[in-house]
Amino acid sequence: MDKIHSICQQTCKTSTECSAFRATGLNPYNPDIVLTKFREAPVPQREPRTPPPVPPLTMPLTIRSLKRQGEELQHEAAAFSPTFQWRLKLVVQGGLAQAQSGALVLENLEHTRAAEEARSARRKSANRRQVQKGGVIYASGAREMVKRREDDEVEKAEKQLRKVENAKKRADTAVHKPFLEEIKAVCKAR
């Protein structure tokens, strides 16, 4: 306790306090003392702040990307009212449901087309009753011929299915291409 008392006596002198008031311009009142120090001090140069990087705008072309962007929107909407958040959630869920049902319809349509083509190919081959011209054919030989024909039909159906899938991919790309070009133009304009 004696050490603290001696430190206070040494620092809390009247002369120290008066010189402190004089140095700050409080007694006698003179604000120019402080203001000149501000004017003489070098102004620190700040580097311009760069805004945080904005992710590029992309149109969700898959259900997965639609879901991811919907979740990002819902996360960013946390600052908005609960009513807005609820409505946004419903819109995102509705969009996902529509995308999934559309994907299922396309898949079923492709399967139906492939089945119809295979069925029509079987009907065409069924109209040809003649197994072979002249000679004798045994049951095992006939079975092999039928199996080869069925394998050929399956192979043709698979080729047709691949053609349909490729055509669908080209059509999807063609449908989305104007939107992607428009988004790129908007991004470049910014």
N, C-alpha and C positions, 0 to 999 in steps of 0.2 A: 504494500500500500504506500510505503514511503517513496518507492521508486516512481510510482505514478504521480504522486504529488510533486515531486521534484521536476519531472518532465513537464507537467502542466505549468509550473512556475517559470520554467525556462522558455516555453513556447508562447504562453499567453501573456506577453508583456504588452504594455500600452503602446510602446514604440512600434512593435511588430504589427499590432492591429491598425494603428494609424497609417503606417506605410502601405498596408494592404488596401485600405480604403482609398488612399491617394493613388496607388498604382492602377486601380480599376476605374478611377474617375468618379467615385461616389462622394468623396469629401475632400476637397471642394468639388462640386458637381462639374464634370467636364467629360461628356461622352466621346469627344474626339480622341481621347487617349485609346479607347478600345477600338473605335471605328478605323483609325489609321492602321492599327495592327491588322484588322480584317482586310483593308485595302492593299496592304503590302504583302500579305500572305499569298503565295502562289495558289492559283485555283487548280485543284486536281482535275485532270482530264479523264473523263469516263469514256470507256469504249462503248460504242452504240450496242445496245442489247439486241441480240438476234432473237426473233421469235422462235419458239420451239418448232421443230419440224412437223409439218402437217402430212399425215400419210396420204399417198396419192388416192384420188377418187377412182374407185373401180366399181363397175356394175356387177352385182353378185350373179354369176352365171350358173352356180351350182347350189344345191340345197345347203350344203355345208357352209359356203361363203355367205349365203343369205342369213343363216342362223348366227354366224360369227358377227356380221355387221349389225344384226338386230340386237345382239347382246351388248355390243359396243355402244349402240344408241341408247339402250336402256341404262347403261352405266353412266353415260354422259348426261342423261336426263335426271339424274339424282337431285340436281339443284332445282328442278321444276316442281310444280305442285303434284300431290299424290294423284289427283284426277288425271292430269296429263300423263303421268307415268303409267297409270292403269290403262288409259286409252292407247298409248304407244305399245304397251305389252299386247293388247288385244290385236292391234294391227299387225304386229310382227308375227304373232301366233297364226293369225288368219293367212298371212302371206306364206308362211311355212306350210300350212295345211294345203293351200292351193298348189304350191310347188310340188309337194309330195303326191297329191292326187293327179296332177298333170304328168308327173314322171311315171306313175303307175299306169295311166291311160296309154301313154306312148309305148310302154313296155308290152302291155296287153295287145295293143294294135299291131305291133311288130310280130308277136307270137301268132296272132290271128292270121296275118298276111302269110307268114311262113307256112302255117298249117293249111291255109287255102291253096297255096301253090303246090304243096306236097300232095294234097287231095286231088287237085286237078291233074297233076302229073300221073298219079296212080290211075285215075279214070282213063286217061289217054292210053296208058299201057294196058289197062284191063280190056279196052276195046279190041286190042290185037289178041285174038284167041289162038292164033297159030304159034306154037312153041318153036317148031323147027320145020324146015322144008325137007321133005323126004327122009327116009331112013327111020331107024328105031331110036327112041330115047328112053332111058331108064329113069326111074323115080329119083335116084341120087343125082343124076345129071340135070334133071328138071329143077330139083331143089337148088342146086348150085347156080343155075341160070337165074332163077327167081331171086336168090340171095344177092347175086351180082347186080341185078336190076334195082333191087331195093337199096343196095349200097350206093349205086349211081344216083338214085333219086334223092337219097339223104344228102349226098355230096352236093348235088345241084341245089337243094333247099338251103344248105348251109351257105353256099356261094350267094344265093339270092338274099339271105339274111344279112350277110356281110355287106352286100351292095346297099341294102336298105339302111343299115346302120351308118354306112359312110354317107349316104345321101342325107340322112337325118342330121349328122354332124355338120355337113356342108350347109344345110338349111338353117340350123341353129346359128352357125357363124354368120351367115348372110343376114339373118334377122337381127342379130345383135350388133352387126358392124356399124350401121348408121348411128346407133346410140353411143357406141364406143368412140367413134370419130367426133361426135358432138361433145362428149365429155372431154376428150383430148383437146379440142379447140377451146373449150371453156377454161381448162387448166392452163393452156398456153397464154390465153388472154389475161389471166391474172398475173 
